[in-house]
């Protein structure tokens, strides 16, 4: 009888330990956020907005080098972070965002466009600082293998239940795919009071009000490792900002050349008219 009691007690203790382990499971995602030298005010404000939205972001000082990005893995390890978001600035105007799962990868490089910060937008939406977001992904994220991978990396970098986040959900972070780009939006969840006398019959109980920031991510490459390794995916439709500026300058040069040719032809035409008038005057005098 005593043996049966001991076995039952051991089984009950194992169940209690298993339930305690399940309750103690926490999301331990930590993200190191930093930028390179040459960042301007708008890009810096965007990084500050992301740090304010996600309490598990750990901001570090600017990185001096732009070529040896493998140092970021060591910095993430020193700061006890298992994700990294790095803002790389080129020519003080082009912003590239690296999102990596350190130290083994994968890592994704984006070109950031159409940046609008919270202070710039001045939207009416508002949310509790450090609250938990609802991550909303477009259904197109399930259509391609590289988009599935991007969704998984974003789920780790921007988790809905991160450490140090408050147990309160009041905003939605939306990732939408349009024009082969990823559009980032942040909305506040506004709930209307059901006892409000001014409420209409067709009014919805829940609505969304944009808070900010907003930006667009254009996929460039996906690497197998963290800031290194073989290329898993390369966007064939991506055009570098240097090529765009070069084509614009060529178009301007062509317009300038065309205008100068027209001016020279006009001056030549005027000179021919003057010569013909001089010849007619001389013939009349004779």
C-alpha positions, 0 to 999 in steps of 0.5 A: 500500500505504501508503494502505491502511495509513493508512486501516486505521489511521485506522479502528482509531483511530476504533473505539478512540475510540468504545469509550473514549467508551462506557466513559467515559459516566457518570450525571451526575444531581445533585440539590439537596435543600432545605426551606422555613422551618417544617419540624419534626423528623420532616420534617427527619430524612426529608430527612437520610435521603434525603441519606444514601441518595443520595450525589448529593444536595446539601443546601442551606440553608433557603429563605425564600420560599414564593411565588417558587419560580423562585429554585430554578432559579437555586440549582440552576444555582449548585450545578451540579445538574440536579434539585431536591427541595424540601420545602415546609411549610405551617402547620408541619404539612403537607409538600409535596414538589416534584420538578423537572427543572431548569431546563426542567421538568417539575415534580411536586408531591406531598403527603407523608403517613405519614412514618416515618424510619429512627431511628423505625422501628428496622428490622433491615435495613442497607445500605452507605452510598452504595451503588447501589440497584435501582429497582423500579416497580409495573407500574401506572406504565405504565398512565397517561401521567402515571404514565409521566412520574412514573416518568421523573422519579423515574429521574432524581432517584433514579438507580441509578448516580449519581455518587459512588455505590459500585459495590455493590448491596445494597438495593432502592427500591420505588415502589408504587401503591395507593389512588391514591398512591405508596408509598416503601419501602427494602429490604435484599437479604439473601443466604443462604449456600448451604453453611449446614447449617441451610438448608431445602429450600424456603428462598429464597436471596435475601430482603428486609428493610426498612430505612426510611424510608417515606412516601406521596406523593399526587399534586397537580399536574404542571407543564410547566416547572420550578416554573412553567408550564401544568398538565399533570395535576391530580389530581381526587381530591386533597383539601387538608388544610385542607378535611379539617380544616374538615370535621372541625371542622364535624362536631365543631361539629355534635356539640357543637350536638346535645349542647347541644340535648339538654341544654336539652331535658332541663332543660326536661323536668325543669322541666316535671316539677317544675311538675306536681309543685307543682300536684298538691301544691297541689291535695291541700292544698286 
